[in-house]
């Protein structure tokens, strides 16, 4: 799968959250999220491992134990399968998330 700029199919995942599946194989998926400042992703969990890389902006993450940490462009974090987590965009932010296995609900 090759995704060029003209091929990107962005859709609204939630108010203030745009999502683009950038690549997907049988075992992993890469998704780009653009979030408007102040937008929150409520705490949730899923069976997928997740690595989040902040491309632009600043975002606060929350893990399942109530720990809050802030990441800026160039920084990343990882969540194990079923680990609760959430996020809030402190600025307009672009995040690239990798999921293994792929999230069928994002296809």
N, CA, C and O atoms as a DFTB+ gen file, in Angstrom:
428 C
 N C O
     1  1       0.847      -1.181       0.000
     2  2       0.000       0.000       0.000
     3  2       0.888       1.238       0.000
     4  3       1.794       1.364       0.824
     5  1       0.627       2.130      -0.911
     6  2       1.344       3.400      -0.992
     7  2       0.304       4.510      -0.866
     8  3      -0.710       4.508      -1.565
     9  1       0.566       5.454       0.032
    10  2      -0.363       6.575       0.207
    11  2       0.386       7.861      -0.123
    12  3       1.272       8.280       0.622
    13  1       0.031       8.477      -1.232
    14  2       0.600       9.754      -1.644
    15  2      -0.345      10.855      -1.173
    16  3      -1.499      10.579      -0.843
    17  1       0.125      12.089      -1.137
    18  2      -0.702      13.197      -0.647
    19  2      -2.064      13.255      -1.328
    20  3      -3.078      13.471      -0.665
    21  1      -2.097      13.066      -2.639
    22  2      -3.355      13.131      -3.366
    23  2      -4.285      11.954      -3.095
    24  3      -5.466      12.000      -3.440
    25  1      -3.751      10.893      -2.475
    26  2      -4.538       9.689      -2.193
    27  2      -5.174       9.707      -0.806
    28  3      -6.035       8.879      -0.509
    29  1      -4.761      10.634       0.036
    30  2      -5.227      10.634       1.424
    31  2      -6.741      10.805       1.494
    32  3      -7.309      11.720       0.896
    33  1      -7.379       9.906       2.234
    34  2      -8.830       9.971       2.446
    35  2      -9.076      10.246       3.926
    36  3      -9.105       9.332       4.750
    37  1      -9.249      11.507       4.236
    38  2      -9.445      11.933       5.626
    39  2     -10.933      11.941       5.930
    40  3     -11.756      12.329       5.101
    41  1     -11.257      11.500       7.147
    42  2     -12.654      11.546       7.581
    43  2     -12.715      11.993       9.032
    44  3     -11.749      11.862       9.785
    45  1     -13.868      12.522       9.406
    46  2     -14.052      12.981      10.779
    47  2     -14.334      11.776      11.667
    48  3     -15.308      11.053      11.459
    49  1     -13.478      11.569      12.654
    50  2     -13.656      10.470      13.608
    51  2     -14.602      10.902      14.723
    52  3     -15.417      10.115      15.204
    53  1     -14.481      12.161      15.123
    54  2     -15.313      12.786      16.160
    55  2     -15.199      14.285      15.937
    56  3     -14.310      14.727      15.210
    57  1     -16.074      15.078      16.543
    58  2     -15.945      16.529      16.383
    59  2     -14.540      17.002      16.783
    60  3     -14.078      16.734      17.892
    61  1     -13.875      17.702      15.871
    62  2     -12.534      18.207      16.138
    63  2     -11.423      17.212      15.899
    64  3     -10.257      17.523      16.139
    65  1     -11.764      15.997      15.420
    66  2     -10.757      14.961      15.191
    67  2     -10.889      14.430      13.763
    68  3     -11.899      13.826      13.403
    69  1      -9.851      14.667      12.960
    70  2      -9.789      14.145      11.591
    71  2      -8.841      12.953      11.570
    72  3      -7.790      12.985      12.210
    73  1      -9.203      11.908      10.841
    74  2      -8.436      10.668      10.822
    75  2      -8.131      10.262       9.388
    76  3      -8.996      10.344       8.516
    77  1      -6.890       9.819       9.144
    78  2      -6.482       9.311       7.839
    79  2      -5.706       8.018       8.042
    80  3      -4.671       8.022       8.708
    81  1      -6.184       6.911       7.480
    82  2      -5.416       5.668       7.507
    83  2      -4.317       5.818       6.469
    84  3      -4.588       5.955       5.276
    85  1      -3.067       5.791       6.934
    86  2      -1.925       6.022       6.059
    87  2      -1.372       4.733       5.469
    88  3      -0.802       4.742       4.378
    89  1      -1.536       3.629       6.185
    90  2      -1.031       2.354       5.710
    91  2      -1.559       1.234       6.569
    92  3      -1.818       1.408       7.759
    93  1      -1.717       0.072       5.947
    94  2      -2.255      -1.064       6.693
    95  2      -1.759      -2.359       6.053
    96  3      -1.767      -2.505       4.831
    97  1      -1.332      -3.287       6.890
    98  2      -0.981      -4.634       6.457
    99  2      -1.836      -5.598       7.272
   100  3      -2.728      -5.178       8.008
   101  1      -1.564      -6.867       7.138
   102  2      -2.314      -7.864       7.903
   103  2      -2.025      -7.757       9.398
   104  3      -2.848      -8.176      10.212
   105  1      -0.856      -7.196       9.779
   106  2      -0.461      -7.208      11.188
   107  2      -0.341      -5.843      11.838
   108  3      -0.222      -5.769      13.061
   109  1      -0.367      -4.751      11.069
   110  2      -0.251      -3.435      11.690
   111  2      -0.927      -2.364      10.837
   112  3      -1.222      -2.568       9.660
   113  1      -1.161      -1.208      11.475
   114  2      -1.843      -0.092      10.828
   115  2      -1.215       1.212      11.316
   116  3      -0.854       1.336      12.486
   117  1      -1.087       2.186      10.407
   118  2      -0.601       3.518      10.758
   119  2      -1.701       4.514      10.406
   120  3      -2.202       4.535       9.282
   121  1      -2.071       5.346      11.395
   122  2      -3.170       6.299      11.241
   123  2      -2.703       7.678      11.670
   124  3      -2.057       7.831      12.706
   125  1      -3.035       8.687      10.861
   126  2      -2.730      10.078      11.210
   127  2      -3.994      10.732      11.768
   128  3      -5.066      10.643      11.169
   129  1      -3.857      11.383      12.913
   130  2      -4.965      12.115      13.522
   131  2      -4.597      13.585      13.601
   132  3      -3.487      13.928      14.009
   133  1      -5.518      14.452      13.214
   134  2      -5.375      15.894      13.412
   135  2      -6.469      16.294      14.396
   136  3      -7.654      16.078      14.142
   137  1      -6.064      16.876      15.514
   138  2      -7.009      17.269      16.558
   139  2      -6.930      18.771      16.783
   140  3      -5.846      19.349      16.857
   141  1      -8.098      19.389      16.888
   142  2      -8.152      20.820      17.186
   143  2      -7.862      21.051      18.666
   144  3      -8.185      20.215      19.510
   145  1      -7.251      22.190      18.967
   146  2      -6.954      22.546      20.350
   147  2      -8.201      22.399      21.213
   148  3      -9.284      22.849      20.839
   149  1      -8.038      21.769      22.363
   150  2      -9.137      21.585      23.312
   151  2      -9.931      20.311      23.123
   152  3     -10.722      19.942      23.991
   153  1      -9.732      19.624      21.994
   154  2     -10.449      18.377      21.728
   155  2      -9.899      17.268      22.615
   156  3      -8.687      17.149      22.792
   157  1     -10.787      16.466      23.165
   158  2     -10.373      15.367      24.038
   159  2     -10.831      14.027      23.470
   160  3     -11.910      13.917      22.888
   161  1     -10.001      13.026      23.650
   162  2     -10.370      11.640      23.382
   163  2     -10.554      11.006      24.749
   164  3      -9.601      10.857      25.514
   165  1     -11.779      10.641      25.042
   166  2     -12.111      10.104      26.367
   167  2     -11.324       8.828      26.652
   168  3     -10.957       8.099      25.731
   169  1     -11.069       8.564      27.932
   170  2     -10.361       7.320      28.280
   171  2     -11.067       6.115      27.667
   172  3     -12.292       5.997      27.708
   173  1     -10.267       5.236      27.106
   174  2     -10.774       4.038      26.444
   175  2      -9.677       2.981      26.468
   176  3      -8.549       3.252      26.878
   177  1     -10.009       1.810      26.037
   178  2      -9.016       0.754      25.894
   179  2      -9.436      -0.139      24.734
   180  3     -10.603      -0.166      24.343
   181  1      -8.468      -0.866      24.193
   182  2      -8.720      -1.745      23.054
   183  2      -7.670      -2.846      23.049
   184  3      -6.639      -2.726      23.712
   185  1      -7.926      -3.918      22.307
   186  2      -6.987      -5.047      22.311
   187  2      -5.717      -4.815      21.493
   188  3      -4.874      -5.706      21.398
   189  1      -5.576      -3.642      20.908
   190  2      -4.438      -3.340      20.046
   191  2      -3.318      -2.677      20.842
   192  3      -3.586      -1.853      21.716
   193  1      -2.076      -3.026      20.552
   194  2      -0.954      -2.253      21.052
   195  2      -0.936      -0.954      20.262
   196  3      -1.332      -0.932      19.097
   197  1      -0.479       0.130      20.886
   198  2      -0.502       1.438      20.219
   199  2       0.764       2.205      20.540
   200  3       1.185       2.270      21.695
   201  1       1.369       2.786      19.517
   202  2       2.470       3.734      19.682
   203  2       2.015       5.038      19.059
   204  3       1.574       5.055      17.910
   205  1       2.117       6.128      19.801
   206  2       1.689       7.452      19.336
   207  2       2.901       8.364      19.215
   208  3       3.665       8.533      20.165
   209  1       3.068       8.953      18.023
   210  2       4.161       9.874      17.740
   211  2       3.560      11.237      17.427
   212  3       2.748      11.364      16.511
   213  1       3.955      12.253      18.182
   214  2       3.432      13.601      17.985
   215  2       4.249      14.280      16.885
   216  3       5.444      14.534      17.040
   217  1       3.577      14.564      15.776
   218  2       4.235      15.217      14.641
   219  2       4.265      16.737      14.795
   220  3       5.227      17.395      14.399
   221  1       3.192      17.282      15.379
   222  2       3.040      18.737      15.469
   223  2       2.191      19.059      16.687
   224  3       1.205      18.372      16.955
   225  1       2.561      20.093      17.423
   226  2       1.754      20.563      18.534
   227  2       2.103      19.927      19.864
   228  3       3.192      19.384      20.053
   229  1       1.140      20.008      20.791
   230  2       1.338      19.542      22.162
   231  2       0.056      18.863      22.624
   232  3      -1.037      19.388      22.413
   233  1       0.188      17.687      23.260
   234  2      -0.971      16.899      23.684
   235  2      -0.723      16.317      25.074
   236  3       0.389      15.896      25.395
   237  1      -1.766      16.301      25.882
   238  2      -1.699      15.670      27.200
   239  2      -2.313      14.282      27.093
   240  3      -3.413      14.122      26.565
   241  1      -1.607      13.293      27.592
   242  2      -2.114      11.916      27.627
   243  2      -2.408      11.543      29.070
   244  3      -1.820      12.085      30.005
   245  1      -3.323      10.615      29.224
   246  2      -3.689      10.083      30.527
   247  2      -3.626       8.575      30.430
   248  3      -4.170       7.985      29.496
   249  1      -2.966       7.945      31.390
   250  2      -2.956       6.489      31.355
   251  2      -3.996       5.954      32.334
   252  3      -4.660       6.728      33.024
   253  1      -4.133       4.678      32.390
   254  2      -5.158       4.040      33.202
   255  2      -4.966       4.190      34.699
   256  3      -5.872       3.879      35.472
   257  1      -3.806       4.659      35.118
   258  2      -3.536       4.834      36.543
   259  2      -3.667       6.289      36.974
   260  3      -3.282       6.644      38.087
   261  1      -4.208       7.131      36.100
   262  2      -4.414       8.530      36.440
   263  2      -3.207       9.417      36.210
   264  3      -3.237      10.599      36.554
   265  1      -2.147       8.871      35.636
   266  2      -0.954       9.653      35.348
   267  2      -1.184      10.501      34.107
   268  3      -1.665      10.005      33.088
   269  1      -0.837      11.787      34.197
   270  2      -0.948      12.706      33.065
   271  2       0.458      13.080      32.640
   272  3       1.306      13.395      33.475
   273  1       0.700      13.046      31.341
   274  2       1.994      13.490      30.827
   275  2       1.763      14.237      29.525
   276  3       0.820      13.946      28.790
   277  1       2.627      15.195      29.245
   278  2       2.498      16.044      28.067
   279  2       3.611      15.703      27.084
   280  3       4.778      15.584      27.457
   281  1       3.221      15.547      25.812
   282  2       4.187      15.307      24.747
   283  2       4.113      16.429      23.729
   284  3       3.044      16.974      23.455
   285  1       5.275      16.765      23.172
   286  2       5.376      17.781      22.128
   287  2       5.892      17.137      20.851
   288  3       6.288      15.972      20.848
   289  1       5.884      17.899      19.776
   290  2       6.358      17.397      18.483
   291  2       7.707      16.702      18.636
   292  3       8.620      17.226      19.274
   293  1       7.817      15.516      18.044
   294  2       9.050      14.736      18.095
   295  2       9.091      13.722      19.220
   296  3      10.061      12.972      19.333
   297  1       8.061      13.680      20.058
   298  2       8.034      12.756      21.196
   299  2       6.959      11.689      20.982
   300  3       6.021      11.886      20.210
   301  1       7.109      10.556      21.678
   302  2       6.126       9.491      21.507
   303  2       5.911       8.731      22.808
   304  3       6.665       8.872      23.771
   305  1       4.853       7.919      22.803
   306  2       4.530       7.065      23.935
   307  2       3.923       5.776      23.403
   308  3       3.533       5.705      22.237
   309  1       3.844       4.762      24.247
   310  2       3.289       3.473      23.844
   311  2       2.307       2.996      24.904
   312  3       2.488       3.232      26.098
   313  1       1.261       2.318      24.437
   314  2       0.252       1.733      25.316
   315  2       0.121       0.252      24.987
   316  3      -0.013      -0.133      23.825
   317  1       0.162      -0.562      26.022
   318  2      -0.017      -1.993      25.846
   319  2      -1.466      -2.317      25.515
   320  3      -2.360      -1.498      25.727
   321  1      -1.683      -3.484      25.008
   322  2      -3.024      -3.983      24.740
   323  2      -3.870      -3.878      26.003
   324  3      -3.430      -4.267      27.085
   325  1      -5.085      -3.350      25.864
   326  2      -6.062      -3.194      26.952
   327  2      -5.674      -2.156      28.011
   328  3      -6.373      -2.035      29.017
   329  1      -4.588      -1.409      27.822
   330  2      -4.206      -0.367      28.777
   331  2      -5.094       0.853      28.564
   332  3      -5.093       1.424      27.473
   333  1      -5.850       1.267      29.573
   334  2      -6.691       2.460      29.412
   335  2      -5.831       3.701      29.152
   336  3      -4.742       3.846      29.707
   337  1      -6.346       4.592      28.296
   338  2      -5.641       5.830      27.983
   339  2      -6.608       6.807      27.327
   340  3      -7.653       6.413      26.809
   341  1      -6.248       8.073      27.355
   342  2      -7.021       9.136      26.730
   343  2      -6.070      10.273      26.411
   344  3      -4.888      10.216      26.750
   345  1      -6.587      11.312      25.757
   346  2      -5.722      12.421      25.362
   347  2      -6.529      13.705      25.239
   348  3      -7.745      13.678      25.051
   349  1      -5.827      14.835      25.348
   350  2      -6.438      16.139      25.115
   351  2      -5.429      17.006      24.373
   352  3      -4.278      17.134      24.790
   353  1      -5.876      17.605      23.260
   354  2      -5.016      18.474      22.459
   355  2      -4.848      19.815      23.168
   356  3      -5.818      20.549      23.355
   357  1      -3.620      20.130      23.560
   358  2      -3.336      21.402      24.227
   359  2      -3.146      22.524      23.204
   360  3      -3.305      23.703      23.522
   361  1      -2.805      22.140      21.979
   362  2      -2.724      23.031      20.822
   363  2      -3.344      22.240      19.671
   364  3      -3.717      21.082      19.858
   365  1      -3.461      22.832      18.496
   366  2      -3.770      22.011      17.333
   367  2      -2.629      20.996      17.233
   368  3      -1.461      21.356      17.378
   369  1      -2.960      19.757      16.991
   370  2      -1.949      18.707      17.050
   371  2      -2.150      17.705      15.914
   372  3      -3.273      17.449      15.479
   373  1      -1.027      17.143      15.445
   374  2      -1.049      16.039      14.493
   375  2      -0.283      14.897      15.136
   376  3       0.870      15.052      15.541
   377  1      -0.937      13.751      15.223
   378  2      -0.375      12.562      15.866
   379  2      -0.419      11.416      14.867
   380  3      -1.407      11.248      14.152
   381  1       0.647      10.627      14.817
   382  2       0.656       9.414      14.006
   383  2       0.652       8.236      14.966
   384  3       1.579       8.054      15.756
   385  1      -0.413       7.434      14.883
   386  2      -0.563       6.253      15.741
   387  2      -0.333       4.992      14.932
   388  3      -0.808       4.865      13.803
   389  1       0.402       4.057      15.524
   390  2       0.569       2.724      14.951
   391  2      -0.176       1.745      15.837
   392  3      -0.075       1.805      17.062
   393  1      -0.924       0.841      15.217
   394  2      -1.704      -0.160      15.944
   395  2      -1.330      -1.550      15.457
   396  3      -1.148      -1.773      14.260
   397  1      -1.216      -2.477      16.395
   398  2      -0.999      -3.879      16.049
   399  2      -1.861      -4.735      16.969
   400  3      -1.749      -4.627      18.191
   401  1      -2.712      -5.577      16.412
   402  2      -3.037      -5.688      14.996
   403  2      -3.839      -4.473      14.525
   404  3      -4.164      -3.603      15.332
   405  1      -4.164      -4.401      13.223
   406  2      -4.941      -3.278      12.708
   407  2      -6.292      -3.158      13.403
   408  3      -6.867      -4.153      13.846
   409  1      -6.784      -1.942      13.490
   410  2      -8.109      -1.693      14.053
   411  2      -9.148      -1.795      12.939
   412  3      -9.199      -0.961      12.036
   413  1      -9.953      -2.810      13.022
   414  2     -10.986      -3.019      12.006
   415  2     -11.971      -1.865      11.976
   416  3     -12.508      -1.545      10.916
   417  1     -12.226      -1.222      13.138
   418  2     -13.172      -0.105      13.183
   419  2     -12.630       1.146      12.485
   420  3     -13.382       2.099      12.276
   421  1     -11.352       1.165      12.123
   422  2     -10.765       2.303      11.412
   423  2     -10.663       2.070       9.903
   424  3     -10.391       3.010       9.156
   425  1     -10.873       0.860       9.455
   426  2     -10.708       0.558       8.008
   427  2     -11.722       1.290       7.195
   428  3     -11.740       1.163       5.971
